[in-house]
């Protein structure tokens, strides 16, 4: 059973508008969440993260919102640019879990964002 | 700062053949990860090293997969023999310590015919 779910395989947005990518998780032990961006033939690159003690983290055009009660997080990109076109992966980790899996990332399946000029 | 280096970038082999992937992490990074990414899926952890010790290999199919990280720097992931279902992108990542931000290499795309 998938612990991190990205239910939208793709999203198309007009340049300059807002892109909203969603992610749901099931494991209440997760306390750290990340978004990675991936271009074709490249490895994922870190974009932004949020700790479970916060509900919002902002970095330039990128903002991540966390709703712990709903086990839901979202990535907002404003304004969207054609260069943002990529696959976005949501990932979760249990940093406070002192077992062997501490810090391991669990990824969703990704959402392919297309920003049209 | 040089990123994570992986080679080869692409590999095509016939089933039952052996194959090996190499990874050079970012200098000074003690933690090294191998992931497998199937088509349309996110990366899935195969094994995590802390220095030269494999501290989490619970997801590594040990009947055909093996890995090593001699001297706690470079790492090699091997499959022997390869099966059709092993076709995937194999990603290596490193971080300064467990739980810190992971930096990914470009991956090796394996095709098993």
Boltz contact constraints between the chains, C-beta under 6 A:
constraints:
  - contact:
      token1: [A, 42]
      token2: [B, 106]
      max_distance: 6.0
  - contact:
      token1: [A, 43]
      token2: [B, 91]
      max_distance: 6.0
  - contact:
      token1: [A, 43]
      token2: [B, 104]
      max_distance: 6.0
  - contact:
      token1: [A, 43]
      token2: [B, 105]
      max_distance: 6.0
  - contact:
      token1: [A, 43]
      token2: [B, 106]
      max_distance: 6.0
  - contact:
      token1: [A, 43]
      token2: [B, 107]
      max_distance: 6.0
  - contact:
      token1: [A, 44]
      token2: [B, 104]
      max_distance: 6.0
  - contact:
      token1: [A, 46]
      token2: [B, 101]
      max_distance: 6.0
  - contact:
      token1: [A, 89]
      token2: [B, 42]
      max_distance: 6.0
  - contact:
      token1: [A, 95]
      token2: [B, 99]
      max_distance: 6.0
  - contact:
      token1: [A, 100]
      token2: [B, 56]
      max_distance: 6.0
  - contact:
      token1: [A, 103]
      token2: [B, 98]
      max_distance: 6.0
  - contact:
      token1: [A, 103]
      token2: [B, 99]
      max_distance: 6.0
  - contact:
      token1: [A, 104]
      token2: [B, 45]
      max_distance: 6.0
  - contact:
      token1: [A, 107]
      token2: [B, 42]
      max_distance: 6.0
  - contact:
      token1: [A, 107]
      token2: [B, 43]
      max_distance: 6.0
  - contact:
      token1: [A, 108]
      token2: [B, 42]
      max_distance: 6.0
  - contact:
      token1: [A, 109]
      token2: [B, 41]
      max_distance: 6.0
  - contact:
      token1: [A, 109]
      token2: [B, 42]
      max_distance: 6.0
  - contact:
      token1: [A, 110]
      token2: [B, 42]
      max_distance: 6.0
